[in-house]
């Protein structure tokens, strides 16, 4: 059990409802941020991707974190985080898994710990954050389909999860639950020093502990393409359609939004991202 007295989280799921990542978060996430020096690989866990399994079968899942902890055993563990969030319910499961680790859990927020990743960060007995790092907290954010009765049911079903988030943040920070609820309502971005001041983190990471450069030539482009795929998925595009748009824009051809796509704003986000990719 965690050294700190942290509340357990109830994990649930509902057919026809899935968590998602906002376009603004995807754009602000720099996937190249990581620890400057390699931690002891046998006693560290990397949360440097989307939470939950993505199109590629990648992503950070509770199953993978649990497997890593079994390998580590009853030793102190360091968890490095730079994630835009993702599946909120998978994030709660990872939080519970880390909370139950019998030794000290040190969380290092290297870049971004948004949404579900911010909940995971709260499982640390000690939380450190980069001065240029950010936490982002908001109400449980999902995509659902149905008539007004179904959507009203989803809204009611989500409310306890927002309360659970408030309880987790309150246990860490000591902030009033009502104030935290208001912070979730308006989607709050919390910079490194502010996170320390408000109790979300214990101290700042040294500047030389964080690196923000691609390790290999071409890696930055690959990661930018992955951000593109995340935005395309938000727009409801199939992976095949997304790849067609990517190929068109790489070739300098003007791409049109696929017929039947209703989320024109997200398509525009995709185009803007791919324009920036041409200079990578």
C-alpha positions as CSV (number, residue, x, y, z in Angstrom):
1,X,0.0,0.0,0.0
2,X,1.2,3.5,-0.7
3,X,3.2,5.4,1.9
4,X,0.7,8.3,1.6
5,X,-2.9,7.9,2.6
6,X,-4.4,8.0,-0.9
7,X,-8.0,7.2,-1.7
8,X,-8.8,4.2,-3.9
9,X,-10.6,5.0,-7.2
10,X,-13.7,3.1,-8.5
11,X,-13.1,2.1,-12.1
12,X,-16.1,1.6,-14.4
13,X,-17.0,1.5,-18.1
14,X,-20.2,1.9,-20.1
15,X,-21.0,0.4,-23.5
16,X,-21.1,3.0,-26.2
17,X,-19.0,5.5,-24.2
18,X,-15.3,6.1,-24.7
19,X,-12.8,8.6,-23.3
20,X,-11.1,10.9,-25.8
21,X,-8.3,13.6,-25.9
22,X,-9.1,17.2,-26.8
23,X,-7.4,18.7,-29.9
24,X,-5.8,21.5,-27.8
25,X,-4.1,18.9,-25.5
26,X,-2.8,17.0,-28.5
27,X,-1.3,20.2,-30.0
28,X,0.3,21.2,-26.7
29,X,1.8,17.8,-26.0
30,X,5.5,17.4,-27.0
31,X,6.1,13.7,-27.3
32,X,9.9,14.2,-27.4
33,X,10.1,15.3,-23.7
34,X,11.6,12.6,-21.6
35,X,14.1,12.0,-18.8
36,X,17.5,13.4,-19.8
37,X,19.3,10.5,-18.2
38,X,18.2,6.9,-18.3
39,X,16.7,5.7,-15.0
40,X,17.5,2.3,-13.6
41,X,15.4,0.4,-16.2
42,X,14.6,-2.3,-13.7
43,X,13.0,0.2,-11.2
44,X,11.3,2.8,-13.5
45,X,8.1,2.9,-15.5
46,X,7.6,5.2,-18.5
47,X,4.2,6.9,-19.1
48,X,5.2,8.7,-22.2
49,X,2.3,8.0,-24.5
50,X,-1.5,8.0,-24.7
51,X,-3.3,6.4,-21.7
52,X,-5.0,3.2,-23.0
53,X,-4.4,1.2,-26.1
54,X,-4.4,3.2,-29.3
55,X,-4.7,2.3,-33.0
56,X,-1.2,0.8,-33.1
57,X,-1.8,-1.5,-30.1
58,X,0.5,0.9,-28.2
59,X,-0.3,3.2,-25.3
60,X,0.1,2.9,-21.5
61,X,-2.3,0.4,-19.9
62,X,-2.9,-0.9,-16.4
63,X,-1.9,-4.3,-17.6
64,X,1.5,-3.1,-18.7
65,X,2.1,-1.1,-15.6
66,X,1.1,-4.0,-13.4
67,X,3.5,-6.3,-15.3
68,X,6.3,-3.7,-14.9
69,X,5.6,-3.5,-11.1
70,X,5.7,-7.3,-10.8
71,X,9.2,-7.3,-12.4
72,X,10.3,-4.5,-10.0
73,X,9.0,-6.3,-6.9
74,X,8.9,-4.6,-3.5
75,X,11.4,-1.9,-4.5
76,X,11.1,1.9,-4.8
77,X,9.9,2.9,-8.3
78,X,10.2,6.0,-10.4
79,X,7.3,6.8,-12.8
80,X,8.2,9.3,-15.6
81,X,5.2,11.0,-17.1
82,X,4.7,13.0,-20.3
83,X,1.2,12.1,-21.6
84,X,-1.8,13.9,-23.1
85,X,-4.1,11.6,-21.2
86,X,-6.6,9.3,-23.0
87,X,-8.8,6.6,-21.5
88,X,-9.8,8.1,-18.1
89,X,-11.0,4.8,-16.8
90,X,-7.7,3.1,-17.7
91,X,-6.0,6.0,-15.9
92,X,-7.9,5.3,-12.7
93,X,-6.9,1.6,-13.0
94,X,-3.2,2.6,-13.3
95,X,-3.6,5.0,-10.4
96,X,-4.9,2.2,-8.2
97,X,-2.1,-0.1,-9.4
98,X,0.6,2.4,-8.4
99,X,-1.3,3.3,-5.2
100,X,-1.1,-0.4,-4.1
101,X,2.7,-0.7,-4.7
102,X,4.3,-1.6,-1.3
103,X,7.4,0.6,-1.7
104,X,7.9,4.3,-2.4
105,X,6.5,5.7,-5.7
106,X,8.3,8.8,-7.1
107,X,6.5,10.5,-10.0
108,X,8.3,12.8,-12.3
109,X,6.2,15.0,-14.5
110,X,8.7,15.7,-17.3
111,X,6.4,17.6,-19.7
112,X,2.6,17.2,-19.6
113,X,0.4,15.2,-17.3
114,X,-3.1,15.9,-18.7
115,X,-6.5,14.5,-17.9
116,X,-6.1,10.8,-17.0
117,X,-2.3,11.2,-16.8
118,X,-2.8,13.9,-14.0
119,X,-4.8,11.3,-12.0
120,X,-2.0,8.8,-12.4
121,X,0.5,11.4,-11.2
122,X,-1.4,11.7,-7.9
123,X,-0.4,8.1,-7.0
124,X,3.1,9.2,-6.2
125,X,4.3,9.3,-2.7
126,X,6.6,12.1,-4.0
127,X,5.7,14.1,-7.1
128,X,8.3,16.3,-8.9
129,X,7.5,18.4,-12.0
130,X,9.6,20.2,-14.5
131,X,9.5,24.0,-14.3
132,X,8.2,24.0,-17.9
133,X,5.9,21.1,-17.1
134,X,2.1,21.2,-16.9
135,X,-0.8,19.4,-15.2
136,X,-4.2,19.7,-16.8
137,X,-7.3,18.7,-14.9
138,X,-10.9,18.7,-16.1
139,X,-14.1,16.8,-15.8
140,X,-14.3,13.3,-17.2
141,X,-14.4,13.8,-21.0
142,X,-16.0,11.2,-23.2
143,X,-17.5,10.6,-26.6
144,X,-21.0,9.1,-26.6
145,X,-23.9,8.7,-29.0
146,X,-27.6,8.4,-28.5
147,X,-30.8,10.4,-28.1
148,X,-31.4,12.9,-25.3
149,X,-32.4,10.2,-22.8
150,X,-29.2,8.1,-23.4
151,X,-27.0,11.2,-23.2
152,X,-28.7,12.3,-20.0
153,X,-28.1,8.9,-18.5
154,X,-24.4,9.2,-19.5
155,X,-24.1,12.6,-17.8
156,X,-25.6,11.2,-14.6
157,X,-23.3,8.2,-14.8
158,X,-20.2,10.4,-15.2
159,X,-20.9,12.6,-12.2
160,X,-19.4,10.1,-9.6
161,X,-16.2,9.9,-11.6
162,X,-15.8,13.7,-11.4
163,X,-16.3,13.4,-7.7
164,X,-13.7,10.7,-7.5
165,X,-11.2,13.0,-9.3
166,X,-11.9,15.8,-6.8
167,X,-11.3,13.3,-3.9
168,X,-7.9,12.2,-5.4
169,X,-6.7,15.8,-6.1
170,X,-7.9,16.9,-2.6
171,X,-6.1,14.1,-0.9
172,X,-2.9,15.3,-2.6
173,X,-3.3,19.0,-2.3
174,X,-5.5,19.7,0.7
175,X,-7.5,22.1,-1.4
176,X,-11.2,22.5,-0.8
177,X,-13.3,20.1,-2.8
178,X,-15.6,22.9,-4.1
179,X,-12.6,24.9,-5.4
180,X,-11.3,21.8,-7.1
181,X,-14.7,21.1,-8.7
182,X,-14.6,24.6,-10.2
183,X,-11.1,24.0,-11.5
184,X,-12.3,20.8,-13.2
185,X,-15.4,22.6,-14.6
186,X,-13.3,25.2,-16.4
187,X,-10.4,22.9,-17.5
188,X,-7.4,24.2,-15.6
189,X,-3.8,24.2,-16.8
190,X,-1.3,24.3,-13.9
191,X,2.3,25.2,-14.6
192,X,5.3,23.7,-12.7
193,X,5.8,26.3,-9.9
194,X,2.0,26.7,-9.5
195,X,1.7,22.9,-9.2
196,X,4.2,23.0,-6.3
197,X,2.5,26.0,-4.7
198,X,-0.9,24.4,-4.8
199,X,0.3,21.0,-3.5
200,X,-0.1,19.0,-6.7
201,X,3.6,18.4,-6.7
202,X,6.2,18.5,-3.9
203,X,9.1,20.1,-5.7
204,X,10.5,21.1,-9.1
205,X,12.8,18.9,-11.2
206,X,16.3,20.1,-11.9
207,X,16.6,21.6,-15.4
208,X,19.1,19.0,-16.4
209,X,16.7,16.1,-15.6
210,X,14.5,16.8,-18.7
211,X,15.3,16.5,-22.4
212,X,13.1,17.8,-25.2
213,X,15.0,16.6,-28.3
214,X,14.3,13.7,-30.6
215,X,16.7,10.8,-30.0
216,X,17.1,9.8,-33.6
217,X,16.9,11.4,-37.0
218,X,13.3,11.2,-38.3
219,X,11.9,10.5,-34.9
220,X,10.3,13.9,-34.6
221,X,8.4,13.3,-37.8
222,X,7.2,9.9,-36.7
223,X,5.9,11.4,-33.5
224,X,4.2,14.3,-35.3
225,X,2.4,11.7,-37.5
226,X,1.2,10.0,-34.4
227,X,-0.3,13.3,-33.2
228,X,-2.0,13.6,-36.6
229,X,-3.5,10.2,-36.2
230,X,-4.9,11.1,-32.8
231,X,-6.5,14.2,-34.3
232,X,-7.9,12.2,-37.2
233,X,-9.4,9.7,-34.8
234,X,-11.2,12.5,-33.0
235,X,-12.7,13.6,-36.3
236,X,-14.1,10.1,-36.8
237,X,-11.9,9.2,-39.7
238,X,-10.9,5.6,-40.4
239,X,-7.2,4.9,-40.3
240,X,-7.2,4.4,-44.1
241,X,-8.8,7.8,-44.7
242,X,-6.4,9.5,-42.3
243,X,-3.5,7.9,-44.2
244,X,-4.8,9.3,-47.5
245,X,-5.0,12.8,-46.1
246,X,-1.5,12.5,-44.8
247,X,-0.2,11.3,-48.1
248,X,-1.9,14.2,-49.9
249,X,-0.5,16.8,-47.6
250,X,3.0,15.3,-47.6
251,X,2.9,15.6,-51.4
252,X,1.9,19.2,-51.2
253,X,-1.6,18.6,-52.6
254,X,-4.6,20.5,-51.1
255,X,-6.6,18.0,-49.1
256,X,-10.4,18.2,-48.8
257,X,-12.3,17.0,-45.8
258,X,-13.8,13.6,-46.4
259,X,-17.5,13.6,-47.2
260,X,-19.7,12.9,-44.3
261,X,-17.2,14.3,-41.7
262,X,-19.0,16.6,-39.4
263,X,-16.1,17.8,-37.2
264,X,-14.7,20.4,-39.6
265,X,-12.9,22.1,-36.7
266,X,-10.9,19.0,-35.9
267,X,-10.1,18.5,-39.6
268,X,-8.7,22.0,-39.7
269,X,-6.5,21.1,-36.6
270,X,-5.2,18.1,-38.6
271,X,-4.3,20.3,-41.6
272,X,-2.5,22.8,-39.4
273,X,-0.5,20.1,-37.7
274,X,0.5,18.6,-41.0
275,X,1.6,22.1,-42.3
276,X,3.9,22.3,-39.3
277,X,5.2,18.8,-40.0
278,X,6.7,20.0,-43.4
279,X,9.3,22.0,-41.5
280,X,10.5,19.1,-39.3
